[in-house]
Amino acid sequence: MARINDIVLIYREEKPLCFARIEDIFPANKKNWYNVKLLILDLPLKTVTWILKEEYIMGEEFTMDGDAMRLELIKSPDNNKIRNIDDNVGKQNKKHKGKIIYLYDETKNKE
């Protein structure tokens, strides 16, 4: 089950719609239903609260305004894989001595 602070990908009609972070989950008035507060990670940022069953929070499909919806929990990439990529990039950079190119020319703004 997705938990508070987890990132989910929201699908609408089986197409990825946007990412969201779960801000809060708390019981709704109806038994076995929950208020799920989501921070929609799009511009502009906004929060929405959906009333969902546990199954829906776990990724089962549900409908909203007649559209099929689904939440997919996003797992963080394996840190070991990231370290290996960083190590390989570092080794490549040591082989090639490059020239630093500055995007800002300080000499133009001297008075």
N, C-alpha and C positions, 0 to 999 in steps of 0.2 A: 504494500500500500504506500502510496506517495505520502510524504510527511511535510510538516512545516519546513520551509526553506528549500525544498526540492524544486528543481526546474522541470517543467512538463512542456511537451509540445502538444498544442491543441490542434486537433484535426476537425475539419468540417467537410462533410460529404467525402471522406477519405482523402482529402487534400490538406497538407500542412497549412495551418492558418497563421499561427504565431507561437512564440514561446511565452511562458508565464512562470513566475515564482509563486509558490504557495505561501501566502503570508500568515494564514490562520485556518484552523479547522476546529469547529465547535458544534455541539449537537444542535439540531434544528428542533422545532416544536413537534415535528412528526417523528415517531419512533423509527430508528434505524436510518435516519436521514441526517445529513450534516451540512452546515453552512461552510463553504469553502471560499475563502477570500483569496483572490488571485491578483497579483501585480502583473499586468500585461506588459511584456517587454517589447514595446513598439513605441513609435513616436506619434502623438504625445503619450507619456506614461499615464496609465490610469489603473484603478483598481475596480474589480467587479466581485460580487459575491454570488456564487451559484449554490443552490440547494441540491445536493447529490447524495445518492446512496453510496455505501462503502464500495460496492462493486464498480461503480462508475469512477470512483477515485482510483481504483486499482486498474483501470484501463478498459473496462467493458464499454461497449457502445451504448449511447443514450440519444434521445432526440431533444432538440431545443427549437421551438418554433417550426417544427416539422423537418428540421435538418438533422441528419445523423452527425453526432459529435463523439469525440473520443479524446481522452487524455493519455499521453504516453510519457512515462517517467524517463527522463534523460539522465544517463549515468555519466559521471565524469570520466574522461579518458584515463587510462592506466598511467600513473605517474612514472613507472619504470620505462614505459615506452617513450614518454616525453623526455626523460633524462637521457635515454639512448640517442634520441634525435638531437638533443642539445650537444651531447658529446661528439657526435659525428660532425655537426656543423662547426664546432670548435676546432676539430682536427683539420677540417677543410680550410678554415680561415688561417691556420698557422702555416699551411703549405703556400698560400698565396698572399704575398704582401701587397696590400692595396693602397691606393691613394685616397686620402680623405677629401671629400668634396663637401664644402659647407653650403648650405642653402641660403645663408644670410651673410652678406658681405659687410663686415664691420668697417672697412676702409671708406665706404661710401657715406657713412653717417658721421664721420669725424669732422669736427669744425676747426 
